[in-house]
């Protein structure tokens, strides 16, 4: 009789997420043991909304210990009042870094299934808004060159500007920062902008070191995160990753675990002298850019009018069909005047 397949295994990316979530809460609180964390948080999820705390005779539960060592999902820990542990931590606001990590786009980027280039751009736009950064569109870049904002108009033509912008993101030292740099890295590779990708690769490693030192990561914490960054985010190999490789406890013996064999489908090529298409780097949304975007509709209107006048000097003002045609052409090259913050 064939054996039942059983419950599907959880991908190592989610295991890493659960472990890092517990570790951040452990480091941020003055508690010295996992049991003290349990005593603090389990009381809060066991409270009914309109009642005092009920009696708890369950003894030592070791919830946070299991989340860290066995990577159980904290959203499955539900209290007597019906609230989950993740919901309670999020609602309390005491650990915004742990909540941001749990909800980050990073786990989609390093998940078992690769994202399409369109999906990567969607995640990138979300991260830009979440981190309060800015990425100019081609129309905004063209108008910036007219009004004299050179660091925005020409920053995609100079690797030093890209390096400065990437270093600014890396200094944040968060999972979202690594996610955004990873999106920039993958987009640069997709466009064969290998020198630009090399800049973002160095920034990813810098952001990882920032997180490592900020949260004083133990080896089992650092291993799972560095493995995901290496295999899934940088090499883009969506092969199954066994929990043993990320220092997770499993019941089988290590000698029965398959070996990790990473072979990229294409040879790793960097620093090639290619002149690819470069997108605008993601930069800080400083006061200069805020003033520029506030005045962008007016500047866009002026640029559109100048373009129409230069493109069709013989166009009569009383010809509505020709005027509408040139408006469409101008919009094609300059975009609209919505003043969107990212593209």
LOROKOL-399755 format. One record per residue (C-alpha): residue in one letter; residue number from 1; x, y, z. Coordinates in steps of 0.02 Angstrom, whole numbers, m for minus. Example, Ala and Ser with C-alpha at 12.3 -4.5 7.8 and 13.67 -1.06 7.14 Angstrom:
LOROKOL-399755
res  n  u  v  w
a  1  615  m225  390
s  2  684  m53  357
//
This chain:
LOROKOL-399755
res  n  u  v  w
x  1  0  0  0
x  2  78  167  m51
x  3  123  288  86
x  4  30  453  97
x  5  134  604  45
x  6  96  697  207
x  7  100  884  234
x  8  209  982  112
x  9  367  1051  188
x  10  386  1236  222
x  11  511  1327  112
x  12  670  1379  199
x  13  634  1562  161
x  14  485  1559  279
x  15  584  1464  408
x  16  716  1600  402
x  17  582  1735  418
x  18  511  1655  576
x  19  681  1634  656
x  20  735  1813  619
x  21  570  1880  685
x  22  595  1792  853
x  23  778  1846  862
x  24  738  2030  834
x  25  609  2028  973
x  26  733  1938  1087
x  27  870  2067  1053
x  28  755  2218  1071
x  29  684  2168  1241
x  30  782  2167  1405
x  31  732  1986  1434
x  32  871  1862  1461
x  33  781  1700  1417
x  34  650  1637  1296
x  35  538  1594  1443
x  36  534  1776  1497
x  37  478  1822  1322
x  38  339  1693  1335
x  39  284  1761  1502
x  40  275  1938  1431
x  41  185  1905  1266
x  42  77  1752  1300
x  43  m12  1842  1441
x  44  m64  1974  1316
x  45  m135  1858  1183
x  46  m225  1756  1317
x  47  m327  1905  1378
x  48  m509  1920  1328
x  49  m560  2092  1265
x  50  m674  2137  1411
x  51  m612  2022  1549
x  52  m465  2006  1664
x  53  m333  1878  1627
x  54  m396  1701  1641
x  55  m305  1570  1742
x  56  m170  1477  1645
x  57  m118  1306  1707
x  58  m27  1250  1551
x  59  145  1273  1626
x  60  301  1304  1525
x  61  255  1320  1341
x  62  420  1373  1259
x  63  334  1461  1116
x  64  473  1583  1069
x  65  602  1445  1093
x  66  511  1339  962
x  67  492  1487  844
x  68  679  1518  848
x  69  746  1340  848
x  70  611  1251  747
x  71  553  1403  647
x  72  369  1377  682
x  73  259  1515  612
x  74  207  1639  749
x  75  43  1673  660
x  76  m9  1496  709
x  77  12  1535  894
x  78  m162  1588  948
x  79  m209  1643  1124
x  80  m365  1608  1226
x  81  m437  1774  1169
x  82  m420  1726  985
x  83  m274  1841  944
x  84  m118  1774  860
x  85  57  1814  919
x  86  101  1907  758
x  87  m56  2013  769
x  88  m21  2059  949
x  89  159  2110  916
x  90  105  2211  764
x  91  m37  2296  859
x  92  72  2341  1008
x  93  198  2437  902
x  94  339  2387  1018
x  95  439  2298  883
x  96  419  2390  717
x  97  579  2313  648
x  98  517  2136  679
x  99  348  2176  603
x  100  428  2256  450
x  101  537  2102  430
x  102  389  1983  441
x  103  289  2082  312
x  104  436  2120  197
x  105  438  2088  9
x  106  605  2003  36
x  107  521  1834  67
x  108  435  1843  m102
x  109  599  1884  m189
x  110  689  1736  m109
x  111  540  1618  m112
x  112  536  1450  m202
x  113  463  1523  m362
x  114  551  1658  m465
x  115  462  1823  m496
x  116  441  1890  m671
x  117  525  2055  m718
x  118  354  2141  m708
x  119  324  2072  m533
x  120  497  2130  m479
x  121  456  2307  m537
x  122  293  2303  m438
x  123  385  2250  m281
x  124  516  2382  m314
x  125  387  2520  m324
x  126  312  2463  m159
x  127  482  2464  m76
x  128  523  2638  m141
x  129  362  2705  m65
x  130  388  2609  98
x  131  565  2676  121
x  132  518  2853  68
x  133  639  2857  m79
x  134  626  2924  m257
x  135  657  2860  m432
x  136  634  2978  m578
x  137  541  2932  m736
x  138  615  2971  m908
x  139  500  3124  m921
x  140  552  3188  m749
x  141  733  3162  m796
x  142  715  3262  m956
x  143  630  3407  m867
x  144  758  3401  m726
x  145  895  3429  m856
x  146  804  3586  m914
x  147  785  3663  m741
x  148  963  3620  m690
x  149  945  3476  m566
x  150  1100  3390  m631
x  151  1116  3253  m500
x  152  944  3190  m553
x  153  962  3223  m739
x  154  1128  3136  m765
x  155  1145  3016  m618
x  156  1110  2862  m725
x  157  1260  2904  m835
x  158  1385  2901  m693
x  159  1421  2745  m590
x  160  1483  2853  m447
x  161  1310  2929  m427
x  162  1234  2755  m429
x  163  1362  2698  m299
x  164  1319  2843  m184
x  165  1132  2810  m200
x  166  1155  2623  m168
x  167  1265  2657  m16
x  168  1130  2772  54
x  169  1004  2629  45
x  170  1126  2502  117
x  171  1159  2610  271
x  172  979  2584  326
x  173  1025  2406  373
x  174  851  2330  353
x  175  776  2183  260
x  176  678  2305  151
x  177  842  2390  103
x  178  915  2223  48
x  179  753  2188  m47
x  180  761  2353  m142
x  181  945  2330  m183
x  182  906  2154  m240
x  183  770  2219  m357
x  184  893  2347  m428
x  185  1024  2210  m448
x  186  906  2092  m539
x  187  840  2229  m651
x  188  1017  2280  m697
x  189  1059  2100  m743
x  190  900  2084  m847
x  191  957  2237  m946
x  192  1137  2174  m961
x  193  1196  2324  m860
x  194  1332  2222  m778
x  195  1436  2364  m709
x  196  1282  2437  m628
x  197  1237  2265  m559
x  198  1411  2254  m484
x  199  1378  2414  m387
x  200  1215  2347  m316
x  201  1297  2181  m272
x  202  1424  2270  m162
x  203  1283  2370  m82
x  204  1185  2210  m43
x  205  1334  2139  50
x  206  1357  2303  143
x  207  1175  2304  197
x  208  1190  2124  256
x  209  1341  2166  363
x  210  1245  2313  435
x  211  1103  2197  488
x  212  1227  2069  554
x  213  1310  2192  672
x  214  1151  2285  719
x  215  1064  2128  782
x  216  1222  2036  841
x  217  1170  1883  743
x  218  1219  1711  804
x  219  1285  1587  674
x  220  1118  1497  652
x  221  1033  1664  619
x  222  1164  1730  499
x  223  1180  1568  401
x  224  1000  1556  344
x  225  992  1739  290
x  226  1160  1737  199
x  227  1113  1575  111
x  228  951  1649  45
x  229  1039  1807  m14
x  230  1174  1706  m101
x  231  1069  1571  m184
x  232  902  1653  m219
x  233  934  1842  m227
x  234  1106  1852  m308
x  235  1128  1688  m404
x  236  941  1674  m438
x  237  941  1486  m419
x  238  770  1428  m364
x  239  824  1254  m315
x  240  755  1170  m159
x  241  858  1219  m7
x  242  865  1089  129
x  243  840  1152  307
x  244  1007  1076  362
x  245  1102  1194  248
x  246  1027  1342  342
x  247  1064  1268  515
x  248  885  1216  553
x  249  855  1064  662
x  250  784  912  573
x  251  750  735  631
x  252  846  643  497
x  253  1032  615  511
x  254  1146  736  424
x  255  1226  598  323
x  256  1059  567  237
x  257  1037  747  185
x  258  1074  792  4
x  259  1226  900  m29
x  260  1213  1080  m84
x  261  1270  1093  m264
x  262  1258  1268  m334
x  263  1295  1281  m519
x  264  1234  1438  m606
x  265  1157  1408  m776
x  266  1264  1548  m847
x  267  1443  1593  m801
x  268  1458  1740  m681
x  269  1521  1888  m781
x  270  1556  2056  m701
x  271  1641  2220  m741
x  272  1621  2196  m929
x  273  1638  2351  m1034
x  274  1460  2357  m1098
x  275  1360  2513  m1133
x  276  1186  2456  m1078
x  277  1028  2550  m1040
x  278  1034  2617  m862
x  279  882  2663  m761
x  280  882  2808  m641
x  281  950  2756  m471
x  282  839  2759  m317
x  283  889  2912  m217
x  284  840  3001  m57
x  285  683  3108  m71
x  286  768  3267  m11
x  287  702  3445  m8
x  288  767  3482  m182
x  289  668  3339  m256
x  290  514  3384  m153
x  291  517  3560  m223
x  292  546  3493  m398
x  293  398  3372  m389
x  294  285  3506  m314
x  295  323  3617  m465
x  296  326  3473  m588
x  297  153  3500  m668
x  298  199  3680  m713
x  299  371  3630  m779
x  300  292  3488  m876
x  301  168  3607  m958
x  302  307  3725  m1009
x  303  413  3585  m1081
x  304  263  3515  m1176
x  305  226  3685  m1252
x  306  408  3711  m1304
x  307  411  3538  m1380
x  308  253  3572  m1482
x  309  320  3739  m1543
x  310  485  3662  m1596
x  311  407  3507  m1672
x  312  275  3594  m1778
x  313  317  3777  m1810
x  314  199  3780  m1959
x  315  50  3713  m1860
x  316  m93  3838  m1858
x  317  m167  3877  m1688
x  318  m341  3864  m1761
x  319  m317  3683  m1817
x  320  m385  3577  m1673
x  321  m340  3411  m1755
x  322  m157  3456  m1776
x  323  m146  3529  m1601
x  324  m218  3370  m1527
x  325  m97  3266  m1630
x  326  54  3361  m1565
x  327  m12  3351  m1387
x  328  m13  3162  m1406
x  329  165  3163  m1476
x  330  225  3272  m1332
x  331  144  3157  m1205
x  332  227  3009  m1287
x  333  400  3083  m1258
x  334  369  3178  m1095
x  335  236  3073  m1010
x  336  95  3154  m912
x  337  102  3286  m777
x  338  40  3175  m637
x  339  198  3204  m538
x  340  210  3022  m484
x  341  344  2987  m359
x  342  417  2829  m436
x  343  419  2735  m598
//
